[in-house]
């Protein structure tokens, strides 16, 4: 009898699973397919072909895929290779508390390019949760600040994190809920296009983000002497400003962001940083009608833009830049190199660049599918994010571990432990 096992069948979305098949004839070709429906009932699929060993077994930890959406030994390939049936969609969990993604895994005998009209010989459904049991979600609507605070189970105190995304706006919670599942008190912070916040991004008032840090530090379950910040894209730009000017920030992770303020000005009290103008005439449009924004951003190295550069040498704590070298949205490699060079010039020795060849802009928790291109709410054409499948998804595994280690070390300290 042919069997299919997936272990564990219920897990957090950043946890690996083991997939094994047995009961096949030796050297038999098979197809393994994964699919799910997102919260809008849009379908994402992947498939790979394998050949059983002399004992009629396939073990994704050691059996290479011969073809399909990827090749080689990729234990989690069926998850990170999921692609939308409708082009240019990004898979993103919105309701992190209410339900998991249900991933259907199906086994077919032979090479089956399109299994939709066939019945699998074995199947499993696995649950991929974005929040651990016992994690608490608290809606934040205090003063001007809007967001959601995720607290781990237990009394704490826990290291506090402010978590931000980029120019799409709204409130995105899946990274915060996973960080809380790993022992961080994480505030998913919206800063426009959510609730009663401004509908579009404009002038960045750093007082808003300082208010958020104070709210987080005021929670009795949060270690009270400073917060970390994790952010991507425009959020990473703001995170670097927070590190440069706000005394509450102890550690900062900038994922594919900039070293200067772009587009809109940034203010903090009497401080005014002019935004480097966008150079919209440098937007590139591909043969299939997708857009690349890499060259949209004005060059902060030009003398006329010096006033827009963040003085990261003033940061209280260390800064980690995570860079996808195939980023098609930001010139994040150049921005991170310039930031590191400035830190070196000023003698700030706790700035590190973690750079990944062939990784793109949207570096997300491990197991997340690569999104190379997607629709973007502020632009009429699909936007390119970049990344090559295997390299990008390998980078996600590394930077997720590195980011957590960095934050824990620099918020909690090398010897002090939060009560996880």
C-alpha positions in Angstrom: 0.0 0.0 0.0 1.3 3.4 -0.9 1.6 5.8 2.0 2.3 9.5 2.5 3.4 11.0 5.8 3.9 14.7 6.7 5.4 15.4 10.1 4.2 17.5 11.9 0.8 18.0 10.4 0.1 21.1 12.6 3.0 23.5 13.0 4.0 27.2 12.9 4.5 28.6 9.4 8.3 29.0 10.0 8.8 25.4 11.1 10.1 22.7 8.6 8.1 19.5 8.0 9.3 16.1 6.9 7.6 14.5 3.9 8.0 10.8 3.2 6.4 8.3 0.7 6.6 4.5 0.9 5.1 1.5 -0.7 6.1 2.4 -4.3 7.8 0.0 -6.8 11.6 0.7 -7.0 12.6 3.5 -9.3 9.0 4.6 -9.8 8.4 8.3 -10.9 5.9 10.2 -8.8 4.5 13.7 -8.6 4.0 15.5 -5.3 1.7 18.5 -5.4 0.9 21.2 -2.8 -1.9 23.7 -3.0 -3.8 26.1 -0.8 -6.5 28.7 -0.9 -5.7 32.1 0.7 -8.3 34.1 2.6 -9.7 35.4 -0.6 -10.0 31.8 -1.9 -7.3 32.4 -4.5 -5.4 29.2 -5.3 -1.6 28.7 -5.0 0.1 25.5 -6.3 3.4 23.8 -6.6 4.6 20.4 -7.9 7.8 18.4 -8.1 8.7 15.0 -9.6 10.7 12.3 -7.7 12.0 8.8 -8.3 11.7 6.2 -5.6 14.7 4.4 -4.3 15.4 0.6 -4.3 13.1 0.2 -1.3 10.2 2.1 -3.0 10.6 5.2 -0.8 10.9 8.9 -1.3 12.2 11.1 1.5 12.3 14.8 0.7 15.1 15.3 3.2 17.4 13.3 0.9 15.6 12.5 -2.4 16.2 15.1 -5.1 13.4 16.4 -7.2 14.1 15.6 -10.8 11.9 18.4 -12.1 8.8 20.4 -11.6 8.9 23.8 -9.9 12.4 23.1 -8.6 15.2 20.5 -8.7 17.5 19.0 -6.1 17.1 18.1 -2.4 14.6 20.7 -1.1 12.7 19.4 1.9 10.4 22.5 2.0 10.4 23.2 -1.7 6.7 22.4 -2.1 5.9 25.2 0.3 8.2 27.9 -0.9 7.6 27.2 -4.5 3.8 27.8 -4.2 2.7 30.1 -7.1 -0.6 31.8 -7.7 -2.9 30.4 -10.5 -3.8 34.0 -11.2 -0.6 35.9 -12.0 0.9 38.6 -9.8 -0.6 37.7 -6.5 1.3 37.7 -3.2 0.5 35.1 -0.6 0.0 36.9 2.7 -1.8 35.8 5.9 -4.1 38.5 7.2 -6.1 36.8 9.9 -3.3 35.3 11.9 -5.4 34.5 15.0 -8.4 32.9 13.4 -7.1 30.2 11.1 -4.0 28.7 9.6 -3.2 28.1 6.0 -4.4 24.6 5.1 -1.9 23.2 2.7 -3.0 20.1 0.7 -0.3 17.7 -0.2 -1.1 15.1 -2.9 0.7 12.1 -4.3 0.3 10.9 -8.0 2.0 8.0 -9.6 4.0 9.1 -12.7 4.9 12.5 -14.0 1.7 14.5 -13.8 2.1 18.1 -15.1 -1.5 19.1 -14.4 -3.1 16.7 -11.8 -6.4 18.6 -11.6 -8.4 15.9 -13.4 -6.8 13.0 -11.6 -7.3 11.4 -8.2 -4.3 11.3 -5.9 -3.2 7.9 -4.5 -2.5 9.5 -1.2 -3.0 12.9 0.4 -2.6 14.9 3.6 -3.7 18.3 4.8 -1.3 20.2 7.0 -2.0 23.3 9.1 0.5 26.2 8.9 -0.2 28.6 11.8 1.2 32.1 12.2 0.6 32.2 15.9 1.5 29.8 18.7 -1.1 28.6 21.2 -1.4 31.1 24.1 0.0 34.1 22.2 -2.2 37.2 23.0 -3.2 39.8 20.4 -4.0 43.3 21.7 -5.4 45.9 19.4 -3.6 49.2 19.9 -5.5 52.4 19.5 -3.8 54.8 21.9 -3.1 58.5 21.1 -2.3 58.5 17.5 -0.8 55.0 17.4 -2.5 52.2 15.6 -1.4 48.6 15.5 -1.5 45.2 17.1 0.6 44.0 20.0 1.4 40.3 20.2 2.5 39.0 23.6 4.0 35.5 24.2 2.5 33.2 26.7 3.8 33.8 30.2 4.6 36.7 32.5 7.8 37.9 30.8 9.3 40.4 30.7 10.0 39.8 27.0 12.2 41.7 24.5 10.0 44.3 22.8 10.0 44.8 19.0 8.3 47.3 16.7 7.6 45.6 13.3 6.9 47.6 10.1 6.3 46.9 6.5 6.6 49.3 3.5 4.8 51.4 1.0 1.7 49.3 0.6 0.4 50.6 4.0 -2.1 49.0 6.2 -1.5 46.7 9.1 0.5 43.5 8.4 0.7 41.2 11.3 2.2 37.8 10.2 5.8 38.6 11.1 4.8 40.0 14.5 2.7 37.0 15.4 5.5 34.6 14.5 8.0 36.7 16.5 5.7 36.6 19.5 5.5 32.8 19.0 9.3 32.9 19.3 9.4 34.9 22.6 9.3 38.5 21.5 6.6 41.1 22.5 6.0 42.4 19.0 4.1 45.5 18.0 2.9 45.4 14.4 2.8 49.1 13.6 0.7 50.7 10.9 1.7 54.2 9.8 -0.7 55.0 7.0 -3.7 53.5 5.1 -5.2 51.9 8.2 -8.1 52.9 10.5 -8.1 56.7 11.0 -4.4 57.1 9.9 -3.8 59.2 6.7 -4.8 57.2 3.6 -1.6 57.9 1.8 2.0 58.3 2.8 3.2 61.8 3.3 5.5 63.6 5.7 7.0 61.2 8.2 6.7 62.6 11.7 9.1 60.7 13.9 7.1 61.6 17.0 4.5 59.0 16.0 7.1 56.2 16.1 8.5 57.5 19.4 5.0 57.4 20.8 4.7 53.7 19.7 8.0 52.9 21.4 6.8 54.4 24.6 3.6 52.5 24.5 5.5 49.3 24.0 7.9 50.0 26.8 5.1 50.9 29.1 3.7 47.4 28.9 4.6 45.5 32.1 5.4 42.3 30.1 8.1 44.2 28.0 11.7 44.7 29.1 11.7 48.4 29.8 15.0 49.8 28.8 14.7 49.8 25.1 13.1 48.3 22.0 14.2 46.7 18.8 12.9 47.6 15.4 12.4 45.2 12.4 11.3 46.6 9.1 11.4 46.2 5.4 11.3 48.6 2.4 9.9 52.1 3.4 9.5 50.8 6.9 13.3 50.0 7.0 14.0 53.6 6.0 11.9 54.8 9.0 13.5 52.2 11.2 17.0 53.7 10.5 15.7 57.1 11.3 14.3 55.8 14.6 17.7 54.3 15.4 19.5 57.5 14.5 17.3 59.8 16.6 15.2 58.0 19.2 16.8 57.0 22.5 14.3 54.2 23.0 15.8 52.1 20.2 18.4 49.5 21.3 18.7 47.4 18.1 17.6 47.7 14.5 17.1 45.3 11.6 16.7 47.0 8.2 15.6 44.6 5.5 16.1 46.0 2.0 15.8 49.6 3.0 17.5 52.9 2.3 20.1 55.0 4.2 18.4 58.3 3.6 14.8 59.6 3.5 13.3 59.5 0.0 10.2 61.1 -1.5 8.6 62.8 1.6 10.4 64.8 4.3 11.0 63.5 7.8 10.5 65.7 10.8 11.2 65.4 14.6 10.6 68.5 16.6 12.7 71.2 15.0 14.6 68.6 12.9 13.8 68.6 9.1 15.2 66.1 6.7 14.2 66.8 3.1 13.1 63.8 1.1 15.4 62.9 -1.9 13.1 63.4 -4.9 11.9 60.3 -6.7 13.2 60.1 -10.3 10.1 58.7 -11.9 11.6 59.0 -15.4 14.0 56.1 -14.4 11.3 53.6 -13.8 11.9 50.5 -16.0 9.1 48.5 -17.6 9.8 44.9 -18.6 8.8 43.0 -21.8 5.8 41.6 -20.0 4.7 44.9 -18.5 6.0 44.7 -15.0 7.8 47.6 -13.4 11.2 47.9 -11.7 11.7 50.7 -9.2 15.4 50.2 -8.4 16.5 53.3 -10.2 13.5 55.4 -9.0 15.4 56.5 -5.9 17.7 59.5 -6.1 21.4 58.8 -5.3 22.1 59.9 -1.7 25.8 60.1 -2.6 25.2 63.3 -4.5 26.3 66.4 -2.5 22.9 68.0 -2.8 21.3 65.1 -0.9 23.6 65.1 2.1 21.0 66.6 4.4 18.7 63.6 3.7 21.1 61.0 5.0 20.4 59.4 8.4 23.2 60.0 10.9 23.3 56.3 12.0 26.5 56.9 13.9 24.3 58.5 16.6 22.3 55.3 17.1 22.3 54.0 20.6 22.5 50.4 19.6 23.7 48.0 16.8 22.2 47.9 13.3 21.8 44.9 11.1 21.2 45.5 7.4 19.7 42.5 5.6 20.2 42.7 1.8 18.8 40.8 -1.1 21.3 41.4 -3.9 18.7 40.8 -6.6 16.3 43.3 -5.1 14.4 44.8 -8.0 12.5 47.4 -5.9 15.3 49.2 -3.9 19.0 49.6 -4.6 19.4 48.0 -1.2 23.0 46.8 -1.9 24.2 50.3 -2.5 22.2 51.8 0.4 23.6 49.2 2.9 27.2 49.7 1.6 26.9 53.4 2.0 25.5 53.1 5.5 28.2 50.7 6.6 30.9 53.0 5.1 29.5 56.0 7.0 29.4 53.9 10.2 33.1 53.0 9.6 34.0 56.7 9.0 32.5 57.7 12.3 33.9 54.8 14.3 30.6 53.0 14.9 31.6 49.4 14.9 28.3 47.7 15.6 26.8 48.0 12.1 26.7 44.8 10.1 25.6 43.9 6.6 24.2 40.5 5.9 24.0 40.1 2.1 22.5 37.3 0.0 23.2 36.8 -3.7 20.2 36.1 -5.8 17.8 37.0 -3.0 15.0 39.6 -3.7 13.2 42.3 -1.9 10.6 40.4 0.0 12.6 38.4 2.5 10.0 36.8 4.8 9.9 34.0 7.3 11.2 30.6 6.2 8.8 28.5 4.2 7.2 31.6 2.7 6.8 31.4 -1.1 9.0 33.6 -3.2 7.1 36.6 -4.6 9.0 37.9 -7.6 6.2 40.2 -9.0 2.9 41.3 -7.6 0.1 43.8 -7.9 0.8 46.9 -5.8 -2.0 49.1 -4.4 -0.3 52.4 -5.3 0.7 51.6 -8.9 -1.3 50.5 -12.0 1.2 47.9 -13.2 2.6 44.8 -11.4 5.8 45.6 -9.4 9.0 43.5 -9.5 10.5 42.4 -6.2 13.3 40.1 -7.5 14.9 36.9 -6.3 15.8 33.5 -7.6 13.7 30.7 -6.1 16.2 28.5 -4.3 18.7 31.2 -3.3 16.0 33.5 -2.0 14.3 30.8 0.1 17.6 29.6 1.5 18.3 33.3 2.5 14.9 33.5 4.3 15.9 30.6 6.5 19.3 32.1 7.4 18.1 35.7 8.0 15.2 34.6 10.1 17.6 32.9 12.6 20.1 35.7 12.4 17.5 38.4 13.0 16.1 36.7 16.1 19.6 36.0 17.5 20.6 39.6 16.9 17.5 41.1 18.6 17.7 38.8 21.6 21.4 39.4 22.2 21.0 43.2 21.9 17.7 43.7 23.8 17.9 41.0 26.4 21.7 40.8 26.6 24.1 37.8 26.5 23.3 36.5 30.0 19.9 37.8 30.9 17.0 35.6 29.7 13.4 36.5 29.3 11.0 34.1 30.9 9.9 32.3 27.7 
